[in-house]
């Protein structure tokens, strides 16, 4: 039995709000990779050599501007996978206002996995060689539950039961996967949803069932919402949660974009502003447009261990929407 308190339980006891922790992203690349997953996954021999080299180049070359990449691996599933083949899912941020990332899927022989990912990210002109492996467009919703216990025990202890529950209850059109670490084990069990690119935390019990069905009172899920990776700052993510609280489920499918209008009170140690004035512009499916503007402040941070094995506390920034109002449409 683990003598160290799980970091997620301490975080919840201390009132750590997960909003603003989703992390902005431009590009998700997800591929099947059999277990076990070591702590230092992207340097492990089980990862294709092309992927290891790509990640070293992507993150190790500060002089070449690149999209914000989040690589993910999922465990093959008997119902979704094909023996000897690997599924690759790519989700890109589209240009302009949007509600969901744009996805494409490939299923190909295991030996071709590394070359495909290299081509997708660094040599798109060579993708013609992989055309026959591309799958037709689907409206599938993929729920990725972190169970990467080698990174933090909380993800295995709490993530695996969540995976089993969602996996057993998933309706047609929803796939549930075990996924590698994507940040935020302090919010375990944590889940990333694609193609929407929304992140969730502390998901247990009725909250998990509600997320699966996307029904019911959104207020009950607000405390589990980490944010939308389509927004570039934690202040915007906090404001967007308040709009969702006001607008309901339909808000998640509305095309939108976020803008930072002003900021102030820079905190040198944290590297963040003390407040930001932000704007969320949106376009509904019927063509009508609108906007919300919000004043978002840094609230007192919550100090809690960053991981289950950590002996030191970390001060997590917290965000408070002090004012939210409708604004002139774009």
Residue pairs with C-beta under 8 A, 6 or more apart in sequence:
2 153
2 157
2 308
4 308
4 309
5 305
5 308
6 153
6 154
6 157
6 158
6 188
6 308
7 152
7 154
7 185
7 186
7 188
7 304
7 305
7 306
7 307
7 308
7 310
8 154
8 158
8 185
8 186
8 187
8 188
8 189
8 202
9 154
10 304
10 305
11 186
11 187
11 302
11 304
11 316
12 202
14 302
14 303
14 304
15 302
16 186
16 187
16 302
16 304
16 316
16 318
17 223
17 302
17 318
17 319
18 184
18 187
18 200
18 201
18 202
18 223
18 224
18 225
18 226
18 227
19 225
19 226
19 227
19 234
19 237
19 238
19 241
19 319
20 226
20 227
20 234
20 235
20 237
20 238
20 317
20 318
20 319
21 183
21 184
21 187
21 199
21 201
21 226
21 227
21 234
21 237
22 197
22 198
22 199
22 226
22 227
22 228
22 229
22 231
22 237
23 70
23 183
23 199
23 229
24 68
24 229
24 230
24 231
24 232
24 233
25 68
25 69
25 70
25 93
25 197
25 229
26 67
26 68
26 69
26 92
26 93
27 67
27 68
27 69
27 70
27 90
27 91
27 92
27 93
27 121
28 69
28 70
28 72
28 89
28 90
28 91
28 101
28 194
28 197
29 69
29 70
29 71
29 72
29 88
29 89
29 90
29 117
29 120
29 121
30 71
30 72
30 73
30 74
30 88
30 89
30 90
30 91
30 142
30 144
30 179
30 194
31 51
31 72
31 73
31 74
31 86
31 87
31 88
31 89
31 113
31 117
32 73
32 74
32 75
32 76
32 81
32 86
32 87
32 88
33 46
33 47
33 73
33 74
33 75
33 86
33 180
34 46
34 75
34 76
35 75
35 178
36 150
37 44
37 46
37 73
37 148
37 150
37 180
38 44
38 46
38 150
39 150
39 151
41 47
41 73
41 148
41 150
41 180
41 181
42 51
42 52
42 55
42 71
43 52
47 73
48 113
48 114
48 117
49 114
50 114
50 115
50 117
50 118
51 71
51 113
51 114
51 117
51 118
53 118
54 117
54 118
54 121
54 122
55 71
57 122
58 66
58 69
58 121
67 92
67 93
69 121
70 182
70 229
72 144
72 179
72 180
72 182
72 192
73 179
73 180
74 87
74 144
74 177
74 178
74 179
74 180
75 147
75 177
75 178
75 179
77 167
77 175
77 177
80 87
80 175
80 177
81 87
82 107
84 109
84 110
85 107
85 108
85 109
85 110
86 107
86 108
86 109
86 110
86 113
87 105
87 106
87 107
88 105
88 106
88 107
88 108
88 113
88 116
88 117
88 120
89 103
89 104
89 105
89 142
89 194
90 103
90 104
90 105
90 106
90 120
91 101
91 102
91 103
91 194
91 195
91 197
92 101
92 102
92 103
93 101
93 102
93 230
94 101
94 102
96 257
97 255
97 256
97 257
97 281
97 282
97 283
98 230
98 255
98 256
98 257
99 196
99 252
99 253
99 254
99 255
99 256
100 195
100 196
100 197
100 253
101 194
101 195
101 196
101 197
101 230
102 195
103 194
103 195
104 134
104 137
105 134
105 135
105 138
106 116
106 130
106 133
106 134
106 135
107 133
107 135
108 116
108 130
108 133
112 130
112 133
115 130
116 130
116 133
119 126
119 127
119 129
119 130
120 127
139 173
140 173
140 174
140 175
141 173
141 174
141 175
141 193
141 194
141 195
141 196
142 174
142 175
142 176
142 177
142 193
142 194
142 195
143 166
143 170
143 174
143 175
143 176
143 177
143 191
143 192
143 193
143 211
143 212
144 177
144 178
144 179
144 182
144 191
144 192
144 193
144 194
145 159
145 162
145 163
145 166
145 176
145 177
145 178
145 179
145 189
145 190
145 191
146 155
146 159
146 179
146 180
146 181
146 182
146 185
146 188
146 189
146 190
146 191
146 192
147 155
147 156
147 159
147 160
147 163
147 178
147 179
148 155
148 156
148 159
148 179
148 180
148 181
148 185
149 155
149 156
149 157
149 159
151 180
151 181
151 185
152 181
152 185
152 188
152 307
152 308
152 309
153 308
153 309
154 185
154 186
154 188
154 308
155 181
155 185
155 188
155 189
155 190
157 188
158 188
158 189
158 204
159 178
159 188
159 189
159 190
160 178
161 189
162 189
162 191
162 203
162 204
162 208
163 176
163 177
163 178
165 208
166 176
166 208
166 212
167 176
169 209
169 212
170 176
170 212
171 212
174 212
179 192
182 190
182 192
182 199
184 190
184 199
184 201
184 226
185 307
185 308
186 304
186 305
186 306
186 307
186 316
187 201
187 202
187 226
188 201
188 202
189 201
189 202
189 203
189 204
190 199
190 200
190 201
190 202
190 203
190 226
191 199
191 200
191 201
191 203
191 211
192 198
192 199
192 200
193 199
193 200
193 211
196 228
196 252
197 228
197 229
197 230
198 225
198 226
198 227
198 228
198 229
198 252
199 225
199 226
199 227
199 228
199 229
200 211
200 221
200 224
200 225
200 226
201 224
201 226
202 223
202 224
203 211
203 224
206 220
207 220
207 221
207 224
210 216
210 220
210 221
211 221
211 224
214 249
214 252
215 249
218 244
218 245
218 248
218 249
219 245
222 241
222 244
222 245
225 241
225 244
226 237
227 234
227 237
227 238
227 240
227 241
228 237
228 240
230 256
230 258
231 237
231 240
231 258
232 258
232 260
233 258
233 260
233 276
233 278
234 272
234 317
234 319
235 260
235 263
235 273
235 276
235 278
235 296
235 319
236 258
236 260
236 276
236 278
236 280
236 296
237 319
238 296
238 319
238 320
238 321
239 258
239 278
239 280
239 292
239 294
239 296
239 321
239 324
240 256
240 258
240 280
241 321
242 294
242 321
242 324
243 251
243 280
243 292
243 324
244 251
244 252
246 324
247 254
253 285
254 282
254 283
254 284
254 285
255 282
255 283
256 280
256 281
256 282
256 283
257 280
257 281
258 278
258 279
258 280
258 281
259 278
259 279
259 280
259 281
260 276
260 277
260 278
260 279
261 276
261 277
261 278
261 279
261 293
262 276
262 277
263 273
263 275
263 276
263 277
264 273
264 274
264 275
265 273
265 274
265 275
266 272
266 273
266 274
267 273
267 274
267 298
270 298
270 317
272 298
272 317
273 298
274 297
274 298
275 295
275 296
275 297
275 298
275 322
276 295
276 296
277 293
277 294
277 295
277 296
278 293
278 294
278 296
279 291
279 292
279 293
279 294
279 327
280 291
280 292
280 293
280 294
281 289
281 290
281 291
281 329
281 330
282 289
282 290
282 291
282 292
283 289
284 290
289 329
289 330
290 326
290 327
290 329
291 326
291 327
291 328
291 329
291 330
292 324
292 325
292 326
292 327
293 324
293 325
293 327
294 321
294 323
294 324
294 325
295 321
295 322
295 323
296 319
296 320
296 321
296 322
297 319
297 320
297 322
298 317
298 318
298 319
298 320
299 318
299 319
299 320
300 318
301 315
301 316
301 317
301 318
302 315
302 316
302 318
303 313
303 314
303 315
303 316
304 313
304 314
304 316
305 311
305 312
305 313
305 314
306 312
306 313
306 314
